[in-house]
Amino acid sequence: MIVDERMTQYIHSLDSKERDYLMELEQYALRTDVPIIRKEMQSFLKTILCMVRPMRVLEVGTAIGFSALLMSEYLPKDAKITTIEKYEKRIPIAKENFQKYGKDKDILLLEGDAAQWLAKLDGPYDFIFMDAAKAQYIHYLPDLVRLLSMNGVLLSDNVLQEGDIIESKYAVIKRNRTIHARMREYLYALKNHEQLMTSVLTIGDGVTLSVKTDCMNF
């Protein structure tokens, strides 16, 4: 944990009850080892959506549809979500969940490789949520910036890798070194991008909050 476990549990205890179907879906994900966003990330995501009030949302990494469904509950009326998923076993589950909970008209699921879809999409999107293969974040970045509207928000999850991001690559398990190197590259690129203002926050497993802006002076 990046933040003390007792503090995290206390913060969780303050949360108001979520919609029943989302709580049930979260429990299903925990039972079946499907990665979904953590409690503190859920709270942060809802807060940001209520601040930004985006009408067009892009999500990279659908899994079983939990975060897309969560976002749909906190968007303005008639807002639309486009979400991308490559893993074939999870695609039908996500589709079923969107239909089951009456969100299939508001959420468009694109099946296949995110890099290929991002290159073809037009945008602009008011809000982009990144929660896909961490080693690919840096490769997606040029299209993410292109697709983001001016003053739009890019939110990227799991960027601190359980704290390993501050370690030498030689202290990281060998199979994780590519992710470690590319995530460091991604964080540097976000913090030094001429079109983005970015904060790195120790929420959950680490999150970056980026705004596309023309207000920076160099």
N, C-alpha and C positions, 0 to 999 in steps of 0.2 A: 504494500500500500504506500502511496505517496504521502497521504495524510494519515495521521494517527487513527487507528481502528475505532477507538472509543469515541473520538470526535465525530467520525463518519457515522457511527451508529446513533449518536445523539442527534445529528442533523437529520438523519432518516426519520427519527421518531417525531419530528416536527411536521412531516409531510401530511397533507390532507389525503383522504382516501381517493384513489384513482377510480375510473370507471370499471365496473365489474368485469367486463369482457377483456379489458387490458390487463387486469390483475390475473385473470385466468390464463391469458396467453403468456404472460410473464412466467407463471408457474410451469406451464408446459415447456417453455424454453429452458428453464432451469432443470427440469426432469430429463430432458432429451439432449442436454449439453449443446444447445444452440446459443451462440453468442449474441446477446442483445445489450443495449446500452444500460449502464448502471443507474441506480436510483438517483444519485446526485446529478448525473448527466441528464436524466429525464427531467428533473426539476429545472436545470439550467436551460435546456432546450425549450421547454414550455415558456419560460420567462422571456427568452430572446424572441420567440415567435410572437408573443403578445406585445413586445416592443416594436418589432419590425413590421408586423402585419403584412407579410408577403402574400401576393396573389399567385405567383408562380414559383414553385419549389422544385428543386432537383435533389434527389438523394442518390448517392452512389454506394450501393451495398444494401439490398433489401432484406436478405435472410428470409425469415418467415413473415415479414411485414409488420413487425411490432412497432418500430420507430415511425414508419409511414403512417400507421394507424394512430399512433400517439399524436403525431404532428397534425393529422387531419382534424383532431378534436379542438385544436387551438388556432386554427386559421380562420380568416374572414369567410363569410358566405361566398360561394362560387370560386374559391381558391382551388387550384389544381396542383397535384403532386405528380411528378414523373420520377420513377425509381428504377434503378438498373440492377439486375442480378444475373450472375453467370452460373452459379452452382445449380445444376439441373434437378437435384433432389429437393431443393428448397423452393424452387419456382412454383410447382403446383400447390404447395402448402400456402405460400403467400397469396396466390390467386384465390384459393378457396377462402382464406381469411378475409380478403377484401370483399368478396361477394357475400360471405356469411354475415359480415357486420355492416353491410349496406354501403360500402365505400368504393365499389368498383367503378362508379361513374366519376369519382373524384381523383382516383389514383390510377395512373397508367404505368403498367409494369413492362419494361423493355428487357427482353431476354437476350443474354449474350455478353460478350466482352465489353467492359466499360470503356476502354480506350477507343474501340471502334465506334461505339455509340456517341461518345463525347465529341469525336471528330465530325460526326454527321449532324448533331443537334444545332439549332440556330439560336435559341435563347431570345431575349435575355431572361435570366431568372433572378428573382429578388432575393432568393435564399438558396444556398447550396449546402447540403449536409454530407460530409465525407465520412464513411464508415465501412470501407472496403478493405482490400488487401493492402496492408500498410506499406509494403515495399513498392507499391505502384503510385502512391500519392504524388511523388515528385514528377512522375511521367504524366500524370493527369493535369498538373498545375497549369500549363499554358492554355489548355482548353477551358479549364475552370474559370480562369481570369477572363477569357474571351466571352464566355457565356454569362458571366455575372454582370448584372446591371450596375450603372453608376450608383453608388451608395448601397449596393447590395452587400449581403453578408455571406461569408464562407466560414462554416463551422466544421472543424476537423477533429475527430475523436481518436483516442488511444495514441497520442503522439509522444508520450513520455515513457512508454514501454516498461511499466512497473518500476520506473526509476532507473532502468538500465541505460537510458539515453545519456546519462552523465558519466558512465563508466568508459574506460578504454575499450576498444573493440576486442582486445585480448582477454578482457575480463568477462566478456559476453560469450555465452554458449556458441560454439562454432556455427551451428545451423541458423543462428539468429543474427549473424554478423552482417549479412546483406541488408536485412531490415534495419538494423542499427545504423549502418552507414547511410542508407537512403533516407531514413527519417531525420537524421541530423542534417542532411542536405536539404530536405523539405523545410525544416524549421528555419534554417538559414535563409533559404529562398523567400519564405513568407516574410520574415523580419526585415529583409533588405529589398523587397520588391518595390519598384517605383510606383506601382498603382495600388498597393495594399498597405493599410495600417493594421498591424497585427499585435495581439496580446497572447502570450502563452500562459495558461492557467492550470493550476494543480487540482483540477476537478476530476474525480474518477481516476482514470488512467492518463490524465493529461488531455487538454483540449486547446486548440488555437481558435481565436475569434478574430477574423479578418474582415475589414471593410474596404471595398473598392472606392477609392476617393481621388480627387484632384486637389486636395487641400494641402498636400505636403510641399514644403519649400526646401530645396536643396541648394 
